[in-house]
Amino acid sequence: MNRLRAHFGLLLALLGVLAYTLLVPALYARPRPPVSPEMEVAMPRFVQVVMAAGDRFLAANLAVFRALVVSTATMSAENYRILGIVQSDAAWLNPAQEDNYYIAAAILPWAGEVAAAQYILGLATAARPFDSGPPFYYAFNELHFLKNPVEAAKWMRIAARSTRDEMEQLQLQQVAALWVSKGEDREFSIRLHRAMARETRHKAFARFLEKRAVRLENLLLLDRA
């Protein structure tokens, strides 16, 4: 009886090896759809937190890792939309995540997801008051993509207040002054130039801003005349 069982087991093993030998080459020969490295799904936030064992910061890091390794070579508009959702979720889970706002600024607005990029950068600005990066990129997007120089100047001033480097602060303030003068509301531009002149600690820059305010006043008088 034991001998029969041993022979039966051996027969089953041989049949298994034979089936494997016959089936595996056929399976490999079948056409297989390529695995897409692009963003295809965005999970709800609570699911992300549950999958991260209740740690929202780990969930944010995992979402940012997805955004970091994604291939953008063949991504469609829908893939970029999902990427915007994934990164927005990461910003909601941890707005101070530095890699998230860098990736968002580098990819999203150029792919048509300006609103998602601004949402992420706005949260990062509030969470990282010591970092001039998020408001700087926010300001750039306002000017370049949304064509709003006044709002861009407002965020550039926030960037200037966020840096401790005096030279960088002065340069950002100069850019803000240049951008605000491009706005259509000359009276607002004049008021903002003078407000900036009162705020700055650099006397030479304050005189420069006052001269620009006077120049804008003269242009306004010419327009009205």
LODREN-150847 format. One record per atom (N, C-alpha, C): x, y, z; residue number from 1; atom name. Coordinates in nm, 2 decimals, m for minus. Example, Ala and Ser with C-alpha at 12.3 -4.5 7.8 and 13.67 -1.06 7.14 Angstrom:
<recs>
      u      v      w num atomo
   1.32  m0.57   0.78   1     N
   1.23  m0.45   0.78   1    CA
   1.32  m0.33   0.78   1     C
   1.28  m0.22   0.71   2     N
   1.37  m0.11   0.71   2    CA
   1.29   0.00   0.79   2     C
</recs>
This chain:
<recs>
      u      v      w num atomo
   0.08  m0.12   0.00   1     N
   0.00   0.00   0.00   1    CA
   0.09   0.13   0.00   1     C
   0.19   0.13   0.09   2     N
   0.28   0.24   0.09   2    CA
   0.35   0.26  m0.04   2     C
   0.39   0.14  m0.10   3     N
   0.46   0.15  m0.23   3    CA
   0.37   0.21  m0.34   3     C
   0.24   0.18  m0.33   4     N
   0.14   0.23  m0.43   4    CA
   0.13   0.38  m0.41   4     C
   0.12   0.42  m0.29   5     N
   0.11   0.57  m0.26   5    CA
   0.24   0.64  m0.31   5     C
   0.35   0.58  m0.29   6     N
   0.48   0.65  m0.34   6    CA
   0.48   0.66  m0.49   6     C
   0.43   0.55  m0.56   7     N
   0.43   0.55  m0.70   7    CA
   0.33   0.66  m0.75   7     C
   0.21   0.66  m0.68   8     N
   0.11   0.76  m0.72   8    CA
   0.16   0.90  m0.70   8     C
   0.23   0.93  m0.59   9     N
   0.28   1.06  m0.57   9    CA
   0.38   1.10  m0.68   9     C
   0.47   1.00  m0.71  10     N
   0.57   1.03  m0.81  10    CA
   0.50   1.06  m0.95  10     C
   0.39   0.98  m0.98  11     N
   0.32   1.01  m1.10  11    CA
   0.26   1.15  m1.11  11     C
   0.20   1.19  m1.00  12     N
   0.15   1.32  m0.99  12    CA
   0.25   1.43  m1.01  12     C
   0.37   1.41  m0.95  13     N
   0.48   1.50  m0.96  13    CA
   0.53   1.51  m1.11  13     C
   0.53   1.39  m1.18  14     N
   0.58   1.39  m1.31  14    CA
   0.47   1.46  m1.40  14     C
   0.34   1.44  m1.37  15     N
   0.24   1.51  m1.45  15    CA
   0.25   1.66  m1.43  15     C
   0.28   1.70  m1.30  16     N
   0.29   1.85  m1.28  16    CA
   0.40   1.91  m1.35  16     C
   0.52   1.84  m1.36  17     N
   0.63   1.89  m1.43  17    CA
   0.60   1.90  m1.58  17     C
   0.53   1.80  m1.63  18     N
   0.50   1.79  m1.77  18    CA
   0.40   1.91  m1.81  18     C
   0.30   1.93  m1.72  19     N
   0.20   2.04  m1.74  19    CA
   0.28   2.17  m1.74  19     C
   0.37   2.19  m1.64  20     N
   0.44   2.32  m1.63  20    CA
   0.52   2.34  m1.76  20     C
   0.59   2.23  m1.81  21     N
   0.68   2.24  m1.93  21    CA
   0.59   2.28  m2.05  21     C
   0.47   2.23  m2.06  22     N
   0.39   2.26  m2.18  22    CA
   0.32   2.39  m2.17  22     C
   0.28   2.43  m2.05  23     N
   0.20   2.56  m2.04  23    CA
   0.28   2.68  m2.03  23     C
   0.39   2.68  m1.96  24     N
   0.47   2.81  m1.94  24    CA
   0.51   2.87  m2.07  24     C
   0.57   2.79  m2.17  25     N
   0.61   2.86  m2.30  25    CA
   0.49   2.92  m2.37  25     C
   0.37   2.85  m2.36  26     N
   0.25   2.90  m2.42  26    CA
   0.21   3.03  m2.36  26     C
   0.22   3.04  m2.23  27     N
   0.18   3.16  m2.16  27    CA
   0.28   3.28  m2.19  27     C
   0.41   3.25  m2.20  28     N
   0.50   3.35  m2.23  28    CA
   0.48   3.40  m2.38  28     C
   0.43   3.31  m2.46  29     N
   0.41   3.35  m2.60  29    CA
   0.29   3.44  m2.62  29     C
   0.20   3.44  m2.53  30     N
   0.08   3.52  m2.54  30    CA
   0.11   3.67  m2.53  30     C
   0.05   3.76  m2.61  31     N
   0.07   3.90  m2.60  31    CA
   0.02   3.95  m2.46  31     C
   0.10   4.04  m2.40  32     N
   0.07   4.09  m2.27  32    CA
   0.07   4.24  m2.28  32     C
  m0.04   4.31  m2.22  33     N
  m0.04   4.45  m2.22  33    CA
   0.07   4.51  m2.14  33     C
   0.14   4.62  m2.19  34     N
   0.25   4.67  m2.11  34    CA
   0.20   4.73  m1.98  34     C
   0.28   4.72  m1.88  35     N
   0.25   4.78  m1.75  35    CA
   0.27   4.93  m1.76  35     C
   0.17   5.01  m1.73  36     N
   0.18   5.15  m1.74  36    CA
   0.24   5.21  m1.62  36     C
   0.35   5.29  m1.63  37     N
   0.41   5.35  m1.52  37    CA
   0.35   5.48  m1.48  37     C
   0.25   5.53  m1.56  38     N
   0.19   5.66  m1.54  38    CA
   0.08   5.65  m1.43  38     C
   0.04   5.76  m1.38  39     N
  m0.06   5.77  m1.28  39    CA
  m0.20   5.73  m1.34  39     C
  m0.26   5.63  m1.28  40     N
  m0.39   5.58  m1.33  40    CA
  m0.50   5.59  m1.22  40     C
  m0.46   5.60  m1.10  41     N
  m0.57   5.60  m0.99  41    CA
  m0.52   5.68  m0.88  41     C
  m0.61   5.75  m0.81  42     N
  m0.59   5.83  m0.69  42    CA
  m0.68   5.77  m0.58  42     C
  m0.62   5.72  m0.48  43     N
  m0.70   5.66  m0.37  43    CA
  m0.75   5.77  m0.28  43     C
  m0.87   5.74  m0.22  44     N
  m0.92   5.84  m0.12  44    CA
  m0.82   5.86   0.00  44     C
  m0.83   5.98   0.05  45     N
  m0.73   6.01   0.16  45    CA
  m0.74   5.92   0.28  45     C
  m0.86   5.88   0.32  46     N
  m0.87   5.79   0.44  46    CA
  m0.81   5.66   0.41  46     C
  m0.82   5.61   0.28  47     N
  m0.76   5.48   0.25  47    CA
  m0.61   5.49   0.25  47     C
  m0.56   5.60   0.21  48     N
  m0.41   5.62   0.21  48    CA
  m0.36   5.61   0.35  48     C
  m0.43   5.68   0.45  49     N
  m0.39   5.68   0.59  49    CA
  m0.40   5.54   0.65  49     C
  m0.51   5.47   0.61  50     N
  m0.53   5.33   0.67  50    CA
  m0.42   5.24   0.62  50     C
  m0.38   5.26   0.49  51     N
  m0.27   5.17   0.43  51    CA
  m0.14   5.21   0.49  51     C
  m0.13   5.33   0.55  52     N
   0.00   5.37   0.61  52    CA
  m0.01   5.35   0.76  52     C
  m0.10   5.26   0.81  53     N
  m0.11   5.22   0.95  53    CA
  m0.15   5.34   1.03  53     C
  m0.23   5.43   0.98  54     N
  m0.28   5.55   1.05  54    CA
  m0.18   5.66   1.06  54     C
  m0.07   5.66   0.99  55     N
   0.03   5.76   1.00  55    CA
   0.01   5.85   0.88  55     C
  m0.04   5.97   0.90  56     N
  m0.07   6.06   0.78  56    CA
   0.06   6.11   0.72  56     C
   0.17   6.13   0.80  57     N
   0.29   6.17   0.74  57    CA
   0.36   6.06   0.65  57     C
   0.34   5.94   0.69  58     N
   0.39   5.83   0.61  58    CA
   0.31   5.82   0.48  58     C
   0.18   5.84   0.50  59     N
   0.09   5.84   0.38  59    CA
   0.13   5.95   0.28  59     C
   0.16   6.06   0.33  60     N
   0.21   6.17   0.25  60    CA
   0.34   6.14   0.18  60     C
   0.43   6.08   0.25  61     N
   0.56   6.04   0.19  61    CA
   0.54   5.93   0.08  61     C
   0.45   5.84   0.10  62     N
   0.42   5.74   0.00  62    CA
   0.36   5.80  m0.13  62     C
   0.27   5.90  m0.11  63     N
   0.21   5.97  m0.22  63    CA
   0.32   6.04  m0.30  63     C
   0.41   6.11  m0.23  64     N
   0.51   6.19  m0.29  64    CA
   0.61   6.09  m0.36  64     C
   0.63   5.97  m0.31  65     N
   0.72   5.88  m0.37  65    CA
   0.66   5.83  m0.50  65     C
   0.52   5.82  m0.51  66     N
   0.46   5.78  m0.63  66    CA
   0.48   5.89  m0.74  66     C
   0.47   6.02  m0.69  67     N
   0.49   6.13  m0.78  67    CA
   0.63   6.14  m0.83  67     C
   0.72   6.10  m0.74  68     N
   0.87   6.11  m0.78  68    CA
   0.91   6.01  m0.88  68     C
   0.86   5.89  m0.87  69     N
   0.90   5.78  m0.96  69    CA
   0.82   5.77  m1.09  69     C
   0.71   5.85  m1.10  70     N
   0.62   5.83  m1.22  70    CA
   0.69   5.87  m1.34  70     C
   0.66   5.80  m1.45  71     N
   0.72   5.84  m1.58  71    CA
   0.63   5.94  m1.65  71     C
   0.69   6.05  m1.69  72     N
   0.61   6.15  m1.76  72    CA
   0.62   6.15  m1.91  72     C
   0.70   6.05  m1.96  73     N
   0.73   6.05  m2.10  73    CA
   0.61   6.04  m2.19  73     C
   0.51   5.96  m2.15  74     N
   0.39   5.94  m2.23  74    CA
   0.26   5.96  m2.16  74     C
   0.27   6.05  m2.06  75     N
   0.15   6.08  m1.98  75    CA
   0.05   6.16  m2.06  75     C
  m0.08   6.13  m2.04  76     N
  m0.19   6.20  m2.10  76    CA
  m0.24   6.31  m2.01  76     C
  m0.33   6.39  m2.05  77     N
  m0.39   6.50  m1.97  77    CA
  m0.46   6.43  m1.85  77     C
  m0.52   6.32  m1.87  78     N
  m0.59   6.25  m1.75  78    CA
  m0.49   6.20  m1.65  78     C
  m0.37   6.15  m1.70  79     N
  m0.27   6.11  m1.60  79    CA
  m0.22   6.23  m1.52  79     C
  m0.20   6.34  m1.58  80     N
  m0.16   6.46  m1.51  80    CA
  m0.26   6.51  m1.41  80     C
  m0.39   6.49  m1.45  81     N
  m0.50   6.53  m1.36  81    CA
  m0.49   6.45  m1.23  81     C
  m0.47   6.32  m1.25  82     N
  m0.46   6.23  m1.14  82    CA
  m0.33   6.26  m1.06  82     C
  m0.22   6.29  m1.12  83     N
  m0.10   6.33  m1.05  83    CA
  m0.13   6.45  m0.96  83     C
  m0.20   6.54  m1.02  84     N
  m0.24   6.66  m0.94  84    CA
  m0.32   6.63  m0.82  84     C
  m0.41   6.53  m0.83  85     N
  m0.49   6.49  m0.71  85    CA
  m0.40   6.42  m0.61  85     C
  m0.31   6.33  m0.66  86     N
  m0.22   6.26  m0.57  86    CA
  m0.13   6.36  m0.49  86     C
  m0.08   6.46  m0.56  87     N
   0.01   6.55  m0.49  87    CA
  m0.07   6.65  m0.40  87     C
  m0.19   6.68  m0.44  88     N
  m0.28   6.76  m0.35  88    CA
  m0.31   6.69  m0.23  88     C
  m0.34   6.56  m0.24  89     N
  m0.37   6.48  m0.12  89    CA
  m0.24   6.47  m0.03  89     C
  m0.12   6.46  m0.09  90     N
   0.00   6.46  m0.01  90    CA
   0.01   6.60   0.06  90     C
  m0.02   6.71   0.00  91     N
  m0.01   6.84   0.06  91    CA
  m0.11   6.85   0.17  91     C
  m0.23   6.79   0.16  92     N
  m0.33   6.80   0.26  92    CA
  m0.28   6.72   0.38  92     C
  m0.22   6.60   0.36  93     N
  m0.17   6.52   0.46  93    CA
  m0.05   6.58   0.54  93     C
   0.04   6.64   0.46  94     N
   0.16   6.70   0.52  94    CA
   0.20   6.82   0.43  94     C
   0.14   6.94   0.46  95     N
   0.17   7.05   0.38  95    CA
   0.31   7.10   0.38  95     C
   0.39   7.06   0.48  96     N
   0.53   7.10   0.49  96    CA
   0.62   7.01   0.41  96     C
   0.57   6.91   0.34  97     N
   0.66   6.81   0.27  97    CA
   0.73   6.89   0.15  97     C
   0.86   6.90   0.16  98     N
   0.94   6.98   0.07  98    CA
   0.94   6.92  m0.07  98     C
   0.97   6.79  m0.08  99     N
   0.97   6.73  m0.21  99    CA
   0.84   6.75  m0.29  99     C
   0.73   6.74  m0.22 100     N
   0.60   6.75  m0.29 100    CA
   0.59   6.89  m0.36 100     C
   0.62   7.00  m0.29 101     N
   0.60   7.12  m0.36 101    CA
   0.70   7.15  m0.47 101     C
   0.82   7.09  m0.46 102     N
   0.92   7.10  m0.57 102    CA
   0.87   7.03  m0.69 102     C
   0.82   6.91  m0.67 103     N
   0.77   6.83  m0.79 103    CA
   0.65   6.90  m0.85 103     C
   0.56   6.95  m0.76 104     N
   0.44   7.01  m0.81 104    CA
   0.48   7.14  m0.90 104     C
   0.57   7.22  m0.85 105     N
   0.61   7.34  m0.92 105    CA
   0.68   7.30  m1.05 105     C
   0.75   7.19  m1.06 106     N
   0.83   7.16  m1.17 106    CA
   0.74   7.09  m1.28 106     C
   0.63   7.02  m1.24 107     N
   0.56   6.95  m1.34 107    CA
   0.42   7.00  m1.37 107     C
   0.34   7.02  m1.26 108     N
   0.20   7.04  m1.28 108    CA
   0.16   7.16  m1.36 108     C
   0.21   7.28  m1.33 109     N
   0.16   7.39  m1.41 109    CA
   0.19   7.38  m1.56 109     C
   0.30   7.32  m1.59 110     N
   0.34   7.31  m1.73 110    CA
   0.25   7.20  m1.80 110     C
   0.18   7.12  m1.73 111     N
   0.09   7.02  m1.79 111    CA
  m0.06   7.07  m1.78 111     C
  m0.08   7.19  m1.75 112     N
  m0.22   7.24  m1.74 112    CA
  m0.28   7.23  m1.60 112     C
  m0.21   7.18  m1.50 113     N
  m0.27   7.16  m1.37 113    CA
  m0.22   7.28  m1.28 113     C
  m0.25   7.40  m1.32 114     N
  m0.21   7.52  m1.24 114    CA
  m0.28   7.53  m1.11 114     C
  m0.41   7.50  m1.11 115     N
  m0.49   7.51  m0.99 115    CA
  m0.43   7.41  m0.88 115     C
  m0.40   7.29  m0.92 116     N
  m0.35   7.19  m0.82 116    CA
  m0.21   7.24  m0.77 116     C
  m0.13   7.29  m0.86 117     N
   0.00   7.34  m0.82 117    CA
  m0.01   7.46  m0.72 117     C
  m0.10   7.55  m0.75 118     N
  m0.12   7.66  m0.66 118    CA
  m0.18   7.62  m0.52 118     C
  m0.26   7.52  m0.52 119     N
  m0.31   7.47  m0.40 119    CA
  m0.20   7.41  m0.31 119     C
  m0.11   7.33  m0.37 120     N
   0.00   7.27  m0.30 120    CA
   0.10   7.38  m0.25 120     C
   0.13   7.48  m0.34 121     N
   0.22   7.58  m0.30 121    CA
   0.16   7.67  m0.19 121     C
   0.03   7.70  m0.20 122     N
  m0.03   7.78  m0.10 122    CA
  m0.02   7.71   0.04 122     C
  m0.05   7.58   0.05 123     N
  m0.04   7.51   0.17 123    CA
   0.11   7.51   0.22 123     C
   0.20   7.49   0.13 124     N
   0.34   7.49   0.17 124    CA
   0.39   7.62   0.22 124     C
   0.34   7.73   0.16 125     N
   0.37   7.86   0.21 125    CA
   0.33   7.88   0.36 125     C
   0.21   7.84   0.39 126     N
   0.16   7.85   0.52 126    CA
   0.23   7.76   0.62 126     C
   0.27   7.64   0.58 127     N
   0.34   7.55   0.67 127    CA
   0.48   7.57   0.68 127     C
   0.54   7.65   0.58 128     N
   0.69   7.67   0.59 128    CA
   0.72   7.82   0.58 128     C
   0.69   7.90   0.68 129     N
   0.71   8.04   0.68 129    CA
   0.85   8.09   0.66 129     C
   0.94   7.99   0.69 130     N
   1.09   8.02   0.68 130    CA
   1.14   7.99   0.54 130     C
   1.06   7.95   0.45 131     N
   1.10   7.90   0.31 131    CA
   1.04   8.00   0.21 131     C
   1.13   8.06   0.13 132     N
   1.08   8.15   0.02 132    CA
   1.04   8.08  m0.10 132     C
   1.07   7.95  m0.11 133     N
   1.05   7.87  m0.23 133    CA
   0.90   7.87  m0.27 133     C
   0.81   7.82  m0.18 134     N
   0.67   7.80  m0.22 134    CA
   0.61   7.93  m0.27 134     C
   0.62   8.05  m0.20 135     N
   0.56   8.17  m0.25 135    CA
   0.62   8.22  m0.37 135     C
   0.75   8.20  m0.39 136     N
   0.82   8.24  m0.52 136    CA
   0.76   8.17  m0.64 136     C
   0.75   8.03  m0.63 137     N
   0.69   7.96  m0.74 137    CA
   0.54   7.99  m0.76 137     C
   0.47   8.02  m0.65 138     N
   0.33   8.06  m0.66 138    CA
   0.32   8.19  m0.74 138     C
   0.41   8.29  m0.70 139     N
   0.42   8.42  m0.77 139    CA
   0.45   8.40  m0.92 139     C
   0.54   8.31  m0.95 140     N
   0.58   8.29  m1.09 140    CA
   0.46   8.23  m1.17 140     C
   0.39   8.14  m1.11 141     N
   0.27   8.08  m1.18 141    CA
   0.16   8.19  m1.20 141     C
   0.14   8.28  m1.10 142     N
   0.04   8.38  m1.12 142    CA
   0.08   8.47  m1.24 142     C
   0.21   8.50  m1.25 143     N
   0.25   8.59  m1.36 143    CA
   0.25   8.51  m1.50 143     C
   0.32   8.40  m1.50 144     N
   0.34   8.33  m1.63 144    CA
   0.22   8.26  m1.68 144     C
   0.15   8.19  m1.60 145     N
   0.03   8.11  m1.65 145    CA
  m0.10   8.18  m1.63 145     C
  m0.12   8.26  m1.53 146     N
  m0.25   8.32  m1.50 146    CA
  m0.25   8.47  m1.54 146     C
  m0.14   8.52  m1.58 147     N
  m0.13   8.66  m1.63 147    CA
  m0.18   8.76  m1.53 147     C
  m0.15   8.75  m1.41 148     N
  m0.20   8.84  m1.30 148    CA
  m0.08   8.90  m1.23 148     C
  m0.02   9.01  m1.28 149     N
   0.10   9.06  m1.22 149    CA
   0.08   9.11  m1.08 149     C
  m0.04   9.17  m1.05 150     N
  m0.06   9.22  m0.92 150    CA
  m0.06   9.11  m0.81 150     C
  m0.13   9.00  m0.84 151     N
  m0.13   8.89  m0.75 151    CA
   0.01   8.83  m0.74 151     C
   0.08   8.82  m0.85 152     N
   0.22   8.77  m0.85 152    CA
   0.31   8.85  m0.76 152     C
   0.29   8.99  m0.77 153     N
   0.37   9.08  m0.68 153    CA
   0.34   9.05  m0.54 153     C
   0.21   9.03  m0.50 154     N
   0.17   9.01  m0.36 154    CA
   0.25   8.88  m0.31 154     C
   0.25   8.78  m0.39 155     N
   0.32   8.65  m0.34 155    CA
   0.47   8.67  m0.34 155     C
   0.52   8.75  m0.43 156     N
   0.66   8.77  m0.43 156    CA
   0.71   8.85  m0.31 156     C
   0.62   8.94  m0.26 157     N
   0.65   9.01  m0.13 157    CA
   0.65   8.91  m0.02 157     C
   0.56   8.81  m0.02 158     N
   0.55   8.71   0.08 158    CA
   0.69   8.63   0.08 158     C
   0.73   8.60  m0.04 159     N
   0.86   8.53  m0.06 159    CA
   0.97   8.61   0.00 159     C
   0.97   8.74  m0.02 160     N
   1.08   8.83   0.03 160    CA
   1.07   8.83   0.19 160     C
   0.96   8.82   0.24 161     N
   0.95   8.82   0.39 161    CA
   0.99   8.69   0.45 161     C
   0.99   8.58   0.37 162     N
   1.02   8.45   0.41 162    CA
   1.17   8.42   0.42 162     C
   1.25   8.50   0.36 163     N
   1.39   8.47   0.35 163    CA
   1.47   8.56   0.46 163     C
   1.57   8.50   0.51 164     N
   1.66   8.58   0.61 164    CA
   1.78   8.64   0.54 164     C
   1.80   8.61   0.42 165     N
   1.91   8.67   0.34 165    CA
   1.87   8.81   0.29 165     C
   1.94   8.91   0.34 166     N
   1.90   9.05   0.31 166    CA
   1.91   9.08   0.16 166     C
   2.01   9.03   0.10 167     N
   2.03   9.05  m0.05 167    CA
   1.92   8.99  m0.13 167     C
   1.89   8.86  m0.09 168     N
   1.78   8.79  m0.16 168    CA
   1.64   8.86  m0.13 168     C
   1.63   8.91  m0.01 169     N
   1.50   8.98   0.02 169    CA
   1.49   9.11  m0.07 169     C
   1.60   9.18  m0.08 170     N
   1.59   9.30  m0.16 170    CA
   1.57   9.27  m0.31 170     C
   1.63   9.16  m0.36 171     N
   1.60   9.12  m0.50 171    CA
   1.46   9.08  m0.52 171     C
   1.40   9.01  m0.43 172     N
   1.26   8.97  m0.45 172    CA
   1.17   9.09  m0.44 172     C
   1.20   9.18  m0.35 173     N
   1.12   9.31  m0.35 173    CA
   1.13   9.39  m0.47 173     C
   1.25   9.39  m0.53 174     N
   1.26   9.46  m0.66 174    CA
   1.18   9.39  m0.77 174     C
   1.17   9.26  m0.77 175     N
   1.09   9.19  m0.87 175    CA
   0.95   9.22  m0.85 175     C
   0.90   9.22  m0.72 176     N
   0.77   9.25  m0.69 176    CA
   0.73   9.39  m0.73 176     C
   0.82   9.49  m0.71 177     N
   0.79   9.63  m0.76 177    CA
   0.78   9.63  m0.91 177     C
   0.86   9.56  m0.98 178     N
   0.86   9.56  m1.12 178    CA
   0.73   9.50  m1.17 178     C
   0.69   9.39  m1.11 179     N
   0.56   9.32  m1.15 179    CA
   0.44   9.40  m1.13 179     C
   0.43   9.46  m1.01 180     N
   0.31   9.54  m0.97 180    CA
   0.29   9.66  m1.06 180     C
   0.40   9.71  m1.12 181     N
   0.39   9.83  m1.21 181    CA
   0.33   9.79  m1.34 181     C
   0.33   9.66  m1.37 182     N
   0.27   9.61  m1.49 182    CA
   0.12   9.59  m1.49 182     C
   0.06   9.61  m1.37 183     N
  m0.08   9.59  m1.35 183    CA
  m0.16   9.71  m1.41 183     C
  m0.28   9.69  m1.44 184     N
  m0.36   9.79  m1.51 184    CA
  m0.41   9.89  m1.41 184     C
  m0.42   9.86  m1.28 185     N
  m0.47   9.96  m1.18 185    CA
  m0.35  10.04  m1.13 185     C
  m0.34  10.16  m1.19 186     N
  m0.22  10.24  m1.16 186    CA
  m0.23  10.29  m1.02 186     C
  m0.35  10.33  m0.97 187     N
  m0.36  10.38  m0.84 187    CA
  m0.32  10.28  m0.73 187     C
  m0.36  10.15  m0.76 188     N
  m0.32  10.05  m0.67 188    CA
  m0.17  10.03  m0.67 188     C
  m0.11  10.03  m0.79 189     N
   0.03  10.02  m0.80 189    CA
   0.10  10.13  m0.72 189     C
   0.05  10.25  m0.73 190     N
   0.12  10.36  m0.66 190    CA
   0.11  10.34  m0.50 190     C
  m0.01  10.30  m0.46 191     N
  m0.02  10.27  m0.31 191    CA
   0.07  10.16  m0.27 191     C
   0.08  10.05  m0.35 192     N
   0.16   9.94  m0.31 192    CA
   0.31   9.97  m0.31 192     C
   0.35  10.05  m0.41 193     N
   0.49  10.10  m0.41 193    CA
   0.52  10.18  m0.28 193     C
   0.43  10.26  m0.24 194     N
   0.46  10.34  m0.12 194    CA
   0.45  10.26   0.01 194     C
   0.36  10.16   0.01 195     N
   0.36  10.06   0.12 195    CA
   0.49   9.98   0.13 195     C
   0.54   9.94   0.02 196     N
   0.66   9.87   0.02 196    CA
   0.78   9.96   0.06 196     C
   0.78  10.08   0.03 197     N
   0.88  10.18   0.07 197    CA
   0.88  10.20   0.22 197     C
   0.76  10.20   0.28 198     N
   0.75  10.21   0.42 198    CA
   0.80  10.08   0.49 198     C
   0.78   9.97   0.43 199     N
   0.81   9.84   0.50 199    CA
   0.96   9.81   0.49 199     C
   1.03   9.85   0.39 200     N
   1.17   9.80   0.37 200    CA
   1.26   9.88   0.47 200     C
   1.37   9.80   0.50 201     N
   1.47   9.86   0.59 201    CA
   1.58   9.93   0.52 201     C
   1.58   9.91   0.38 202     N
   1.69   9.97   0.30 202    CA
   1.64  10.11   0.25 202     C
   1.71  10.21   0.29 203     N
   1.68  10.35   0.26 203    CA
   1.69  10.37   0.11 203     C
   1.79  10.32   0.05 204     N
   1.81  10.34  m0.10 204    CA
   1.70  10.27  m0.18 204     C
   1.66  10.16  m0.13 205     N
   1.55  10.09  m0.20 205    CA
   1.42  10.16  m0.18 205     C
   1.40  10.22  m0.06 206     N
   1.28  10.30  m0.03 206    CA
   1.27  10.42  m0.12 206     C
   1.39  10.49  m0.15 207     N
   1.39  10.60  m0.24 207    CA
   1.36  10.56  m0.38 207     C
   1.41  10.44  m0.42 208     N
   1.38  10.38  m0.55 208    CA
   1.23  10.36  m0.57 208     C
   1.17  10.30  m0.47 209     N
   1.03  10.28  m0.48 209    CA
   0.95  10.40  m0.48 209     C
   0.99  10.50  m0.41 210     N
   0.92  10.63  m0.41 210    CA
   0.93  10.70  m0.55 210     C
   1.05  10.69  m0.61 211     N
   1.06  10.74  m0.75 211    CA
   0.97  10.67  m0.84 211     C
   0.96  10.54  m0.83 212     N
   0.87  10.46  m0.92 212    CA
   0.72  10.51  m0.89 212     C
   0.69  10.53  m0.77 213     N
   0.55  10.57  m0.74 213    CA
   0.52  10.71  m0.80 213     C
   0.62  10.80  m0.80 214     N
   0.60  10.93  m0.86 214    CA
   0.59  10.92  m1.01 214     C
   0.67  10.83  m1.07 215     N
   0.66  10.80  m1.21 215    CA
   0.53  10.75  m1.25 215     C
   0.47  10.66  m1.17 216     N
   0.34  10.60  m1.20 216    CA
   0.23  10.71  m1.18 216     C
   0.25  10.80  m1.09 217     N
   0.16  10.91  m1.07 217    CA
   0.15  11.00  m1.19 217     C
   0.27  11.03  m1.25 218     N
   0.28  11.11  m1.37 218    CA
   0.21  11.04  m1.49 218     C
   0.24  10.91  m1.50 219     N
   0.17  10.84  m1.61 219    CA
   0.02  10.84  m1.59 219     C
  m0.03  10.83  m1.47 220     N
  m0.17  10.84  m1.44 220    CA
  m0.23  10.97  m1.48 220     C
  m0.16  11.08  m1.45 221     N
  m0.20  11.21  m1.48 221    CA
  m0.21  11.23  m1.64 221     C
  m0.11  11.17  m1.70 222     N
  m0.11  11.18  m1.85 222    CA
  m0.23  11.10  m1.91 222     C
  m0.26  10.99  m1.85 223     N
  m0.37  10.91  m1.90 223    CA
  m0.50  10.99  m1.88 223     C
  m0.52  11.05  m1.77 224     N
  m0.64  11.12  m1.74 224    CA
  m0.65  11.25  m1.83 224     C
  m0.54  11.31  m1.86 225     N
  m0.54  11.43  m1.94 225    CA
  m0.58  11.39  m2.09 225     C
</recs>
